[in-house]
Amino acid sequence: MVETAGRKRRIAIWVLRVFLGLAFSIIGVAKLTGALNTVQTFEAFGWGQWFRYLTGVLDLAGALLVFVPRWTHYGALVLACTVGLATVLSLTRPDLWPAFALTLLAATLAWLTRPRRRQS
């Protein structure tokens, strides 16, 4: 029974790592290149294009860290923070749910891969 729970946990972590890593790689590249209406979206927020570049770099860095097992937790935290801010900024918009779902998935991955203290 313990083996099954551990195996399910490893599978869940692997699926989340691949999904979030790929998704945020695409999102980060889109922000950095100005594709997928990102320029207009950031203009609508009123924070300027510098913020689009900053979040694009953070999204891409988080995505890359998620793919490295030793750094997955920290990458997931970066992603949860960046997309969490997007969720907060989207509270009055009808497209809130994708950002909210990505926030929950990134937070779940961060929790599943959190560093554990060694017991002596």
C-alpha beads as a LAMMPS data file, in Angstrom:
LAMMPS data file: protein, C-alpha beads

120 atoms
119 bonds

1 atom types
1 bond types

-500.0 500.0 xlo xhi
-500.0 500.0 ylo yhi
-500.0 500.0 zlo zhi

Masses

1 110.0

Atoms # bond

1 1 1 0.000 0.000 0.000
2 1 1 2.841 2.429 0.821
3 1 1 4.510 1.603 -2.501
4 1 1 1.286 2.441 -4.346
5 1 1 0.948 5.839 -2.608
6 1 1 4.590 6.650 -3.324
7 1 1 4.209 5.601 -6.940
8 1 1 1.058 7.713 -7.385
9 1 1 2.848 10.693 -5.863
10 1 1 5.808 10.295 -8.246
11 1 1 3.460 10.038 -11.222
12 1 1 1.522 13.148 -10.117
13 1 1 4.780 15.077 -9.699
14 1 1 6.013 13.946 -13.114
15 1 1 2.740 14.913 -14.842
16 1 1 2.670 18.316 -13.142
17 1 1 6.322 18.972 -13.965
18 1 1 5.819 18.222 -17.658
19 1 1 2.522 20.099 -17.954
20 1 1 3.618 23.211 -16.060
21 1 1 7.081 23.218 -17.613
22 1 1 5.688 23.120 -21.138
23 1 1 2.833 25.533 -20.425
24 1 1 5.037 28.165 -18.829
25 1 1 7.723 27.760 -21.472
26 1 1 5.093 28.707 -24.043
27 1 1 3.702 31.503 -21.868
28 1 1 7.170 32.914 -21.142
29 1 1 8.229 32.884 -24.783
30 1 1 4.918 34.498 -25.792
31 1 1 5.462 37.305 -23.296
32 1 1 9.049 37.876 -24.377
33 1 1 8.155 37.935 -28.073
34 1 1 4.897 39.862 -27.692
35 1 1 2.822 37.055 -29.196
36 1 1 -0.715 35.979 -28.204
37 1 1 -1.929 39.539 -27.454
38 1 1 0.467 39.879 -24.503
39 1 1 1.365 43.446 -25.464
40 1 1 -2.294 44.492 -25.376
41 1 1 -2.938 42.577 -22.155
42 1 1 -0.117 44.290 -20.290
43 1 1 -1.157 47.676 -21.696
44 1 1 -4.651 47.009 -20.317
45 1 1 -3.187 46.352 -16.855
46 1 1 -1.360 49.674 -17.130
47 1 1 1.945 48.404 -15.757
48 1 1 3.942 48.874 -18.930
49 1 1 5.880 46.530 -21.146
50 1 1 8.770 46.224 -18.690
51 1 1 6.454 44.109 -16.520
52 1 1 5.657 41.845 -19.479
53 1 1 9.377 41.216 -19.964
54 1 1 9.937 40.647 -16.239
55 1 1 7.123 38.123 -15.939
56 1 1 8.202 36.465 -19.192
57 1 1 11.693 35.917 -17.790
58 1 1 10.267 34.653 -14.477
59 1 1 7.866 32.300 -16.276
60 1 1 10.657 30.911 -18.430
61 1 1 13.054 30.567 -15.466
62 1 1 10.371 28.840 -13.384
63 1 1 9.568 26.487 -16.259
64 1 1 13.213 25.528 -16.657
65 1 1 13.636 24.990 -12.905
66 1 1 10.550 22.748 -12.831
67 1 1 12.280 20.357 -15.233
68 1 1 15.267 19.915 -12.875
69 1 1 14.213 17.532 -10.068
70 1 1 16.448 19.138 -7.442
71 1 1 15.027 22.610 -8.217
72 1 1 11.393 21.700 -9.019
73 1 1 10.078 23.071 -5.717
74 1 1 11.676 26.477 -6.259
75 1 1 10.560 26.681 -9.886
76 1 1 7.006 25.817 -8.864
77 1 1 7.111 28.557 -6.218
78 1 1 8.228 31.112 -8.810
79 1 1 5.426 30.013 -11.132
80 1 1 2.816 30.032 -8.358
81 1 1 3.804 33.592 -7.462
82 1 1 3.785 34.958 -11.009
83 1 1 0.541 33.309 -12.050
84 1 1 -0.925 34.052 -8.615
85 1 1 -0.402 37.743 -9.300
86 1 1 -2.064 37.274 -12.683
87 1 1 -4.997 35.664 -10.884
88 1 1 -5.324 38.636 -8.552
89 1 1 -5.112 41.067 -11.479
90 1 1 -7.796 39.045 -13.302
91 1 1 -10.350 39.019 -10.478
92 1 1 -12.610 41.439 -12.335
93 1 1 -12.099 39.792 -15.739
94 1 1 -14.011 36.855 -17.204
95 1 1 -10.750 34.994 -18.001
96 1 1 -9.920 34.407 -14.331
97 1 1 -10.234 30.604 -14.358
98 1 1 -7.178 29.610 -16.432
99 1 1 -4.868 31.691 -14.239
100 1 1 -6.543 30.365 -11.094
101 1 1 -6.168 26.755 -12.277
102 1 1 -2.475 27.267 -13.119
103 1 1 -1.928 28.864 -9.699
104 1 1 -3.440 25.823 -7.980
105 1 1 -1.398 23.383 -10.084
106 1 1 1.876 25.251 -9.456
107 1 1 1.135 25.499 -5.726
108 1 1 0.327 21.780 -5.638
109 1 1 3.627 20.933 -7.329
110 1 1 5.505 23.195 -4.893
111 1 1 3.831 21.434 -1.969
112 1 1 4.459 17.924 -3.335
113 1 1 8.155 18.656 -3.914
114 1 1 8.839 20.698 -0.786
115 1 1 12.153 19.978 0.903
116 1 1 11.819 17.632 3.837
117 1 1 13.819 17.920 7.004
118 1 1 15.971 14.972 7.819
119 1 1 15.196 13.361 11.100
120 1 1 18.204 12.545 13.206

Bonds

1 1 1 2
2 1 2 3
3 1 3 4
4 1 4 5
5 1 5 6
6 1 6 7
7 1 7 8
8 1 8 9
9 1 9 10
10 1 10 11
11 1 11 12
12 1 12 13
13 1 13 14
14 1 14 15
15 1 15 16
16 1 16 17
17 1 17 18
18 1 18 19
19 1 19 20
20 1 20 21
21 1 21 22
22 1 22 23
23 1 23 24
24 1 24 25
25 1 25 26
26 1 26 27
27 1 27 28
28 1 28 29
29 1 29 30
30 1 30 31
31 1 31 32
32 1 32 33
33 1 33 34
34 1 34 35
35 1 35 36
36 1 36 37
37 1 37 38
38 1 38 39
39 1 39 40
40 1 40 41
41 1 41 42
42 1 42 43
43 1 43 44
44 1 44 45
45 1 45 46
46 1 46 47
47 1 47 48
48 1 48 49
49 1 49 50
50 1 50 51
51 1 51 52
52 1 52 53
53 1 53 54
54 1 54 55
55 1 55 56
56 1 56 57
57 1 57 58
58 1 58 59
59 1 59 60
60 1 60 61
61 1 61 62
62 1 62 63
63 1 63 64
64 1 64 65
65 1 65 66
66 1 66 67
67 1 67 68
68 1 68 69
69 1 69 70
70 1 70 71
71 1 71 72
72 1 72 73
73 1 73 74
74 1 74 75
75 1 75 76
76 1 76 77
77 1 77 78
78 1 78 79
79 1 79 80
80 1 80 81
81 1 81 82
82 1 82 83
83 1 83 84
84 1 84 85
85 1 85 86
86 1 86 87
87 1 87 88
88 1 88 89
89 1 89 90
90 1 90 91
91 1 91 92
92 1 92 93
93 1 93 94
94 1 94 95
95 1 95 96
96 1 96 97
97 1 97 98
98 1 98 99
99 1 99 100
100 1 100 101
101 1 101 102
102 1 102 103
103 1 103 104
104 1 104 105
105 1 105 106
106 1 106 107
107 1 107 108
108 1 108 109
109 1 109 110
110 1 110 111
111 1 111 112
112 1 112 113
113 1 113 114
114 1 114 115
115 1 115 116
116 1 116 117
117 1 117 118
118 1 118 119
119 1 119 120
